[in-house]
């Protein structure tokens, strides 16, 4: 209560109206909080999909994609739909990509037993990003992890592209040029001012230690000696590209290091002492400033990442910039610059940059105060007004200090959760400023809830946090919030939602659920035996909550997944050492959310069989819903 009074006393008069629109929460970090529209009955939530005219399209079932992995892993899991790494013939693949009938050029340095003996089928598609082309709202590029083996956590990045507003996704495949790495990961992209799409990629190497899927990262054991151990790189899909292979992946470097292909390296880690991770990208698309003058930061690319020192259990935040040029090219990357940190522990991560209409780039920065154990975290924002040359911050989000972090794996299931927060900037002025919006997870009630706060004066003050999820029963988890802003300023918070129970055999959509395959789960309730028919806080839907620019809610949470789905089916095993037992499976740490005009689009996981997913693989489903 003391924090709230101090905050209220410091709010300038011109902000009083905006702040009054947002009810005060029960207390920062309480995990309870006010829900401005009130709670919603489960049955009303269930029916909101039809009431709001939501549509679902299974994007990644529309094509058959294959590639030759650098590291093969053929072990097949127990029950739960696993099929193992499956050979793929030229006749099966229909994406037009190079499926690797002969080894890829950057696999030339592979040691004995690498790469895989031939092309393998892509099965799972987890974790995703989605970007609407600012120059054409019907043109959308989404990306996700492209798994050849869920059991071995063996994947590259793939993409799927639509030119009819998300109705069909005829062009898709793996992003080429990175097949010489064991994995490439963390899908995220952005369009430049010329209509070129930049994918910021985290490629890395590992080898399997044994048949259980545990991994080796020692440099002497890596499968491809001619590629770096890990890197941050860029691949560009030029404007007008039409085929799966139309990507620019090479760029001559001045470092003197020679690799089989001169990939577009932002950062190279060959020592495995300061390993990069959690990369994100933003590009300034504002050619002109609001006063009509030319924006000096137009087409500046901001590539952000953290480096982890596992010996010291620390992570440090960095940014590198370049200028986008016509044809999908760009200037040299600047030397990585350290971003301002909240405290001396320097355990910073989750950089999510966005650029406002004034050409100011903002990013969230998440700080973990303890180097050894991460139980709480705090949120703030860093910013630059000069195209990334200098940085200020962090400016703290008062309602998101010392927030209780969710567990690595939620109750009843084995999948892990990753990024705790999401951030974006507004597109319309509120009280003369472009708003900043932050949403995050809070586990202080021992179930995960999602909170939201906004700033209307450049991060100096923030509205008291309100709870986003409106489930009536509080013993369920809502997680992985994802923020987006429409051109008219409408804010959407999309998130995964476990309020609805898994299907019962008597339910009309039980047949496609695959629940009968879910027969081995060591975390499902004390003394309980799968399948999880009717299980609560187990299966998943995707939801959205809309807000006006001043964070007045527009109605209730809307269910944007047509079918409840089981996260245990074909779930990739993240670390391998606990293969097929215990926790540490994966559905993704985030998913894609964006607007095309007044239509909100999300790309999120489902294992439900709508008639196109017979094996219950993790597929990416595109949900569309109009702003209410």
C-alpha positions in Angstrom: 0.0 0.0 0.0 2.9 2.4 0.7 4.3 1.9 -2.8 0.9 2.7 -4.3 0.5 5.9 -2.3 4.0 7.2 -3.2 3.2 6.5 -6.9 -0.1 8.3 -6.8 1.4 11.3 -5.1 4.0 11.6 -7.9 1.6 11.4 -10.9 1.4 14.7 -12.8 -2.0 16.3 -13.2 -2.1 15.7 -16.9 -1.9 12.0 -16.3 -4.6 11.8 -13.6 -7.4 11.0 -16.0 -5.6 8.2 -17.6 -4.5 6.6 -14.3 -8.0 6.9 -12.9 -9.3 4.6 -15.7 -7.2 1.7 -14.4 -8.3 0.3 -11.0 -5.6 -0.2 -8.4 -4.5 -3.7 -7.8 -4.6 -5.5 -4.4 -0.8 -4.9 -4.1 2.2 -5.1 -6.3 3.3 -8.7 -6.7 0.3 -10.1 -4.9 -0.6 -12.3 -7.9 -4.3 -11.5 -7.2 -5.0 -8.0 -8.5 -8.1 -6.4 -10.0 -9.6 -7.6 -13.3 -11.3 -4.4 -14.7 -14.1 -6.2 -16.6 -14.6 -8.8 -13.8 -14.3 -12.6 -14.0 -15.9 -14.8 -16.7 -17.6 -18.1 -16.4 -15.8 -21.0 -18.1 -18.8 -21.7 -20.3 -19.0 -18.1 -21.5 -15.2 -18.3 -22.3 -15.7 -21.5 -24.2 -18.4 -20.0 -26.4 -16.5 -16.8 -27.0 -14.7 -18.4 -30.0 -17.9 -18.6 -31.9 -19.5 -15.5 -30.6 -16.6 -13.3 -31.8 -16.3 -15.0 -35.2 -12.7 -16.3 -34.5 -11.2 -18.4 -37.3 -8.5 -21.0 -37.0 -6.2 -22.2 -39.9 -3.7 -25.0 -39.5 -0.7 -23.4 -41.3 2.1 -26.0 -40.9 0.0 -28.9 -42.0 -0.4 -27.4 -45.5 3.0 -28.5 -46.7 5.4 -31.4 -46.1 8.9 -30.1 -45.3 12.1 -32.1 -45.0 15.8 -31.4 -44.4 19.0 -33.3 -43.7 19.9 -32.7 -40.0 23.5 -32.2 -39.0 23.0 -34.6 -36.0 20.8 -37.7 -36.3 18.8 -39.1 -33.4 16.5 -42.0 -34.1 15.4 -43.0 -30.6 11.6 -43.3 -30.4 9.7 -42.3 -27.2 7.1 -44.2 -25.2 3.5 -43.6 -26.1 2.3 -40.0 -26.4 2.4 -40.1 -30.2 6.1 -40.2 -30.7 7.3 -41.4 -34.1 11.0 -40.8 -34.0 13.2 -39.3 -36.7 11.6 -40.4 -40.0 13.4 -40.6 -43.4 11.8 -38.5 -46.1 11.8 -39.1 -49.8 11.9 -36.5 -52.6 8.4 -37.6 -53.6 7.0 -36.8 -50.1 8.4 -33.2 -49.8 6.4 -30.5 -51.6 7.8 -27.2 -50.4 10.4 -26.8 -53.2 13.2 -26.3 -50.6 16.5 -28.1 -50.8 15.8 -31.2 -48.6 19.4 -32.4 -48.5 19.5 -35.3 -50.9 23.2 -34.5 -50.9 24.9 -32.9 -47.9 24.5 -29.1 -47.7 27.6 -27.0 -48.5 28.1 -26.0 -44.9 28.0 -29.6 -43.8 31.3 -30.2 -45.7 33.3 -29.9 -42.4 31.3 -32.6 -40.6 33.3 -35.3 -38.8 32.5 -39.0 -39.0 28.9 -40.1 -38.5 27.6 -36.6 -39.3 25.4 -35.4 -40.9 22.3 -37.6 -40.9 22.3 -40.2 -43.7 19.6 -38.3 -45.7 16.6 -36.0 -45.5 14.2 -36.3 -42.5 10.6 -35.4 -42.1 9.7 -32.2 -40.2 7.2 -33.2 -37.5 6.8 -30.8 -34.6 6.6 -27.0 -35.0 6.9 -25.3 -31.6 7.6 -21.7 -30.5 6.7 -19.1 -33.0 6.9 -15.5 -34.2 4.5 -13.7 -36.6 5.1 -10.4 -38.5 2.6 -8.5 -40.8 4.3 -6.6 -43.6 3.8 -2.9 -42.9 3.5 -2.2 -46.6 0.9 -5.0 -47.3 -1.4 -6.3 -44.5 -2.1 -9.4 -46.5 1.5 -10.4 -46.5 2.5 -12.2 -43.4 5.7 -14.2 -42.5 5.7 -16.4 -39.5 8.5 -18.7 -38.2 8.9 -21.5 -35.7 11.2 -24.3 -34.7 11.2 -27.0 -37.3 11.8 -30.3 -35.6 13.1 -33.5 -37.2 13.3 -35.3 -33.8 11.2 -34.3 -30.9 12.9 -36.9 -28.8 16.4 -35.5 -29.4 15.3 -31.8 -29.4 16.6 -31.7 -33.0 15.5 -28.7 -35.1 16.3 -25.8 -37.3 14.2 -22.7 -38.0 11.4 -22.8 -40.5 9.1 -20.2 -41.9 5.6 -20.1 -43.4 4.3 -17.2 -45.6 0.9 -16.0 -46.6 -0.2 -13.4 -49.1 -4.0 -13.6 -48.5 -4.1 -12.4 -44.9 -3.4 -15.7 -43.3 -6.0 -17.9 -45.1 -3.4 -20.0 -46.8 0.3 -20.6 -46.3 1.6 -21.9 -49.6 5.3 -21.1 -49.2 7.2 -22.6 -46.3 10.3 -24.6 -45.5 13.4 -24.5 -43.3 15.5 -21.3 -43.5 18.5 -22.3 -45.6 22.2 -21.7 -44.9 22.4 -23.0 -41.3 22.2 -26.8 -41.8 25.9 -27.2 -40.7 24.8 -26.4 -37.1 23.1 -28.9 -34.9 20.2 -26.6 -34.1 19.2 -23.1 -34.9 16.6 -21.6 -32.6 14.5 -18.7 -31.2 12.4 -17.6 -34.1 12.0 -13.8 -34.5 11.9 -11.5 -37.4 11.1 -7.9 -38.6 10.4 -6.1 -41.9 12.6 -3.2 -43.0 11.4 -0.1 -44.8 12.0 -1.7 -48.2 9.8 -4.7 -47.5 12.7 -7.1 -46.8 12.2 -9.5 -43.9 15.1 -10.1 -41.4 15.2 -13.3 -39.4 17.6 -13.0 -36.4 18.9 -16.6 -35.7 20.8 -18.3 -32.9 22.6 -21.3 -34.4 24.6 -23.6 -32.2 26.3 -27.0 -32.1 26.0 -30.1 -29.8 26.5 -33.8 -30.1 24.5 -36.5 -28.4 26.4 -38.2 -25.5 24.3 -41.4 -25.6 21.0 -42.9 -26.6 19.1 -41.0 -23.9 19.5 -37.8 -25.7 21.8 -36.0 -23.3 24.0 -33.5 -25.1 27.7 -32.6 -25.3 28.8 -29.0 -25.9 32.6 -29.5 -25.5 34.3 -27.9 -28.5 36.4 -31.1 -29.1 33.2 -33.1 -29.5 31.3 -30.8 -31.9 30.1 -32.4 -35.1 31.3 -29.7 -37.5 34.8 -28.3 -36.8 34.5 -25.7 -39.6 31.5 -23.9 -38.0 31.5 -21.9 -34.8 30.2 -23.3 -31.6 27.4 -20.7 -31.4 26.6 -17.4 -33.0 24.0 -14.7 -33.6 23.2 -14.4 -37.3 20.8 -12.9 -39.8 19.1 -14.3 -42.8 17.1 -12.0 -45.1 14.1 -12.8 -47.2 14.1 -10.1 -49.9 11.0 -8.3 -50.9 9.2 -10.1 -53.7 10.7 -13.5 -52.8 8.5 -16.3 -54.1 10.1 -19.7 -53.3 11.2 -21.4 -50.1 14.9 -21.0 -50.9 14.8 -17.3 -51.6 16.9 -16.1 -48.7 20.1 -14.1 -48.4 22.3 -15.8 -45.8 25.9 -14.9 -46.7 27.9 -11.7 -46.0 31.6 -11.2 -46.2 33.1 -10.4 -42.8 36.2 -8.4 -42.0 37.1 -10.6 -38.9 39.6 -12.7 -40.8 37.8 -15.9 -39.7 36.9 -18.1 -42.6 33.9 -20.4 -42.5 32.5 -22.7 -45.3 30.0 -20.0 -46.0 30.4 -16.4 -45.0 27.2 -16.3 -43.0 25.8 -13.0 -41.8 27.3 -13.1 -38.3 26.4 -10.5 -35.7 28.3 -12.3 -33.0 30.5 -15.5 -33.0 31.2 -17.5 -29.9 33.9 -20.1 -30.5 35.1 -20.3 -26.9 31.8 -21.3 -25.2 32.6 -19.0 -22.3 30.3 -16.1 -23.0 27.4 -17.8 -24.9 24.8 -15.7 -26.7 21.1 -16.4 -26.2 17.7 -14.7 -26.2 18.2 -12.7 -29.3 15.5 -10.3 -30.6 15.2 -7.8 -33.5 13.5 -4.5 -34.3 13.8 -2.2 -37.4 12.8 1.4 -37.5 10.1 1.6 -40.2 9.2 5.3 -39.6 10.6 7.2 -42.6 9.2 10.5 -41.4 8.7 11.9 -38.0 5.3 13.2 -36.8 6.4 16.8 -37.6 7.0 15.8 -41.2 10.8 15.8 -41.1 12.9 12.8 -42.2 13.7 10.3 -39.4 17.5 10.0 -39.1 17.1 6.6 -37.6 14.9 5.2 -40.5 15.9 1.6 -41.4 18.2 1.2 -38.4 18.3 -2.5 -37.4 18.5 -3.2 -33.7 19.8 -6.8 -33.0 19.8 -7.5 -29.2 21.0 -10.5 -27.3 22.5 -11.5 -23.9 25.6 -13.4 -23.2 25.7 -16.0 -20.5 28.7 -16.8 -18.4 27.9 -20.2 -16.9 30.9 -20.1 -14.6 29.6 -17.0 -12.9 25.9 -17.6 -13.6 25.6 -14.1 -15.0 24.0 -12.7 -18.1 24.7 -9.4 -19.8 22.6 -7.5 -22.3 24.0 -6.2 -25.6 22.8 -4.4 -28.8 24.4 -4.3 -32.3 23.0 -2.1 -35.0 23.2 -1.8 -38.8 21.3 0.1 -41.5 19.0 -1.7 -43.9 19.7 -1.1 -47.6 17.7 -1.9 -50.7 17.7 -5.5 -52.0 17.9 -7.1 -48.6 21.4 -5.9 -47.8 22.7 -3.8 -44.9 25.7 -2.0 -43.5 28.3 -3.6 -41.2 27.1 -4.5 -37.7 28.5 -2.3 -35.0 30.5 -3.7 -32.2 28.1 -5.0 -29.4 27.3 -2.3 -26.9 26.4 -3.1 -23.3 22.9 -2.0 -22.3 22.2 -0.3 -18.9 21.4 -2.7 -16.1 19.2 -2.4 -13.0 21.8 -3.6 -10.5 25.3 -4.8 -10.2 24.4 -8.5 -10.5 24.0 -8.0 -14.2 21.8 -11.0 -14.6 19.8 -9.4 -17.4 17.8 -11.0 -20.2 14.6 -10.9 -22.3 15.3 -7.9 -24.5 12.2 -7.1 -26.6 12.9 -4.0 -28.7 10.3 -1.8 -30.4 10.5 1.6 -32.1 8.0 4.4 -31.6 6.9 6.9 -34.2 9.5 9.4 -33.0 12.3 7.0 -33.9 13.0 6.2 -30.2 13.9 2.6 -29.7 12.7 1.0 -26.4 13.4 -2.4 -25.0 12.3 -4.3 -21.9 15.1 -5.6 -19.7 14.4 -8.3 -17.2 16.7 -8.5 -14.2 17.2 -11.4 -11.8 18.8 -10.1 -8.6 20.3 -13.4 -7.5 23.0 -14.9 -9.6 22.7 -18.3 -8.0 19.0 -18.9 -7.8 16.2 -17.2 -9.8 13.1 -16.9 -7.7 12.0 -13.3 -8.4 12.6 -10.9 -11.2 12.1 -7.2 -11.9 11.2 -5.3 -15.1 12.4 -2.0 -16.6 12.9 -0.3 -19.9 16.1 1.0 -21.7 15.9 3.4 -24.6 17.9 5.3 -27.2 17.0 8.5 -29.0 20.0 8.5 -31.4 19.7 5.3 -33.3 21.4 3.1 -30.7 24.6 5.2 -30.3 23.8 5.9 -26.6 21.4 4.3 -24.2 19.5 5.4 -21.1 17.7 3.4 -18.4 16.5 1.2 -17.0 13.3 2.9 -15.9 11.6 0.5 -13.6 8.0 -0.7 -13.8 6.9 -0.2 -10.2 4.3 -3.0 -10.3 6.8 -5.5 -11.6 9.6 -5.4 -9.0 10.4 -8.6 -7.1 7.8 -10.6 -9.1 7.6 -14.3 -8.2 8.9 -16.4 -11.2 6.9 -19.4 -12.4 8.3 -22.9 -11.9 10.2 -24.4 -14.7 7.4 -26.9 -15.2 3.8 -26.3 -14.3 1.5 -28.6 -12.2 0.4 -31.9 -13.8 2.4 -31.6 -17.0 6.1 -31.8 -18.0 6.5 -28.8 -20.4 8.7 -25.9 -19.3 8.0 -22.2 -19.5 10.5 -19.6 -20.6 10.2 -15.9 -21.2 8.4 -14.2 -18.3 7.3 -11.0 -19.9 6.3 -9.2 -23.1 6.7 -5.5 -24.2 5.6 -3.2 -26.9 5.1 0.5 -27.7 1.8 2.2 -28.7 1.0 3.6 -32.2 -1.2 6.5 -31.1 -0.6 9.3 -28.7 -2.0 9.3 -25.2 -1.5 12.5 -23.2 1.1 13.6 -25.9 3.3 10.5 -25.6 3.5 7.2 -27.4 2.6 4.6 -24.7 4.8 1.8 -23.4 3.1 -1.4 -22.4 4.5 -4.2 -20.3 2.8 -7.5 -19.4 4.2 -10.3 -17.3 3.7 -13.6 -15.4 3.3 -13.7 -11.6 3.3 -17.0 -9.6 2.9 -15.7 -6.1 -0.4 -17.5 -5.6 1.2 -20.8 -6.7 -0.8 -20.5 -10.0 0.4 -18.3 -12.9 -1.5 -15.1 -13.6 -0.8 -12.4 -16.2 -0.5 -8.7 -15.3 -0.4 -5.5 -17.4 0.9 -2.0 -16.9 1.3 1.1 -19.1 3.4 4.2 -19.2 2.2 7.4 -20.8 5.2 9.6 -20.1 8.2 7.7 -21.4 8.5 5.2 -18.7 8.7 7.7 -15.8 5.4 6.6 -14.3 3.4 3.5 -14.9 -0.3 2.6 -14.3 -0.9 0.2 -11.3 -0.8 -3.3 -12.6 -4.1 -5.1 -13.4 -4.7 -8.8 -14.0 -5.4 -9.7 -17.6 -6.8 -13.3 -17.3 -10.4 -13.3 -16.2 -10.9 -17.0 -15.3 -13.4 -17.4 -12.5 -11.7 -20.4 -10.9 -8.2 -19.4 -9.7 -6.5 -22.8 -9.4 -5.3 -22.8 -13.0 -2.3 -21.4 -14.9 -2.4 -18.7 -17.6 1.1 -18.0 -19.1 3.3 -16.7 -21.9 1.7 -13.2 -22.5 2.4 -11.7 -25.9 1.7 -8.0 -26.6 0.8 -6.3 -29.9 -0.6 -2.9 -30.9 -2.9 -2.1 -33.9 -2.6 1.0 -36.0 -5.6 2.5 -34.2 -3.8 2.0 -30.9 -5.8 -1.1 -29.7 -3.7 -3.3 -27.5 -3.9 -7.1 -27.4 -2.5 -9.4 -24.8 -2.5 -13.0 -26.1 -1.6 -15.9 -23.8 -1.9 -19.6 -23.2 -4.8 -20.6 -21.0 -5.5 -23.7 -18.9 -8.9 -22.9 -17.5 -10.9 -25.5 -19.6 -10.6 -29.1 -18.7 -9.3 -31.7 -21.2 -12.0 -33.4 -23.2 -14.1 -36.4 -21.9 -14.8 -39.3 -24.2 -18.4 -38.1 -24.4 -17.4 -34.7 -25.7 -18.1 -33.9 -29.3 -14.5 -33.0 -30.1 -12.9 -35.8 -28.1 -11.9 -37.8 -31.3 -9.3 -35.3 -32.4 -7.8 -34.7 -29.0 -5.4 -37.7 -29.0 -5.8 -37.9 -25.2 -5.9 -41.7 -25.4 -2.2 -41.6 -26.4 -1.2 -39.7 -23.3 -0.6 -42.8 -21.0 2.8 -42.0 -19.4 3.2 -38.9 -17.3 5.0 -39.0 -13.9 3.7 -35.6 -13.0 0.0 -36.1 -13.4 -1.5 -36.0 -9.9 -0.7 -38.1 -6.9 -2.0 -41.7 -7.6 -3.6 -40.6 -10.8 -3.3 -42.7 -14.0 -3.4 -41.1 -17.5 -5.0 -40.7 -20.0 -6.0 -37.3 -18.6 -9.7 -37.4 -19.5 -11.4 -34.4 -18.0 -8.2 -33.3 -16.3 -8.1 -29.7 -15.0 -5.1 -27.3 -15.3 -3.6 -29.7 -17.9 -4.8 -29.0 -21.5 -4.3 -25.7 -23.2 -6.2 -23.0 -25.2 -5.0 -19.7 -26.6 -6.7 -16.5 -25.4 -6.7 -12.7 -26.2 -7.7 -9.7 -24.2 -8.1 -6.3 -26.0 -7.6 -2.9 -24.5 -8.1 0.7 -25.6 -4.8 2.7 -25.9 -5.3 4.0 -22.3 -5.7 0.4 -21.1 -9.5 0.5 -20.7 -10.5 -3.2 -21.4 -12.6 -4.0 -24.4 -14.8 -6.8 -23.0 -13.6 -10.1 -21.6 -10.9 -12.7 -22.6 -11.7 -14.3 -25.9 -10.9 -17.9 -26.6 -9.1 -18.0 -30.0 -8.3 -21.7 -30.2 -11.2 -23.8 -31.5 -10.0 -26.9 -29.8 -8.5 -27.6 -26.4 -5.2 -29.5 -26.9 -2.8 -31.8 -25.0 0.7 -30.4 -24.5 2.1 -33.8 -23.7 1.7 -35.3 -27.1 4.9 -35.4 -29.2 6.4 -32.8 -26.8 10.2 -32.2 -27.5 12.5 -33.2 -24.7 14.5 -30.1 -24.0 17.6 -31.5 -22.2 17.6 -35.1 -23.0 19.1 -36.5 -19.8 15.5 -37.1 -18.4 14.3 -38.5 -21.8 10.8 -39.8 -21.5 10.5 -39.3 -17.8 10.2 -36.4 -15.4 9.8 -32.8 -16.6 11.5 -30.7 -19.3 9.4 -31.1 -22.4 8.7 -28.1 -24.6 5.9 -26.2 -26.3 7.8 -23.0 -26.8 8.8 -20.0 -24.6 6.6 -17.6 -26.6 4.3 -17.4 -29.7 3.5 -14.8 -32.4 1.0 -12.0 -32.2 0.4 -9.0 -34.6 -2.3 -6.9 -36.3 -3.4 -6.6 -39.9 -5.5 -3.5 -39.7 -8.3 -4.2 -37.2 -7.7 -8.0 -37.4 -5.5 -9.6 -34.7 -3.5 -12.6 -35.8 -1.8 -15.2 -33.5 0.3 -18.2 -34.4 0.4 -20.8 -31.5 0.8 -24.5 -30.9 -1.8 -27.2 -31.0 -1.6 -31.0 -31.1 -5.3 -31.4 -31.9 -6.2 -33.3 -35.1 -8.6 -31.2 -37.1 -8.3 -33.8 -39.9 -4.9 -32.7 -41.1 -2.8 -33.7 -38.0 -3.2 -37.4 -37.7 0.0 -37.9 -35.7 -0.9 -35.1 -33.2 2.4 -33.3 -33.9 2.9 -29.8 -32.6 1.4 -27.6 -35.4 1.1 -23.9 -35.7 -2.5 -22.7 -35.9 -3.3 -19.2 -37.1 -6.1 -17.5 -35.2 -7.8 -14.4 -36.5 -10.3 -12.2 -34.7 -11.6 -8.7 -35.2 -11.1 -6.1 -32.6 -14.5 -6.0 -30.7 
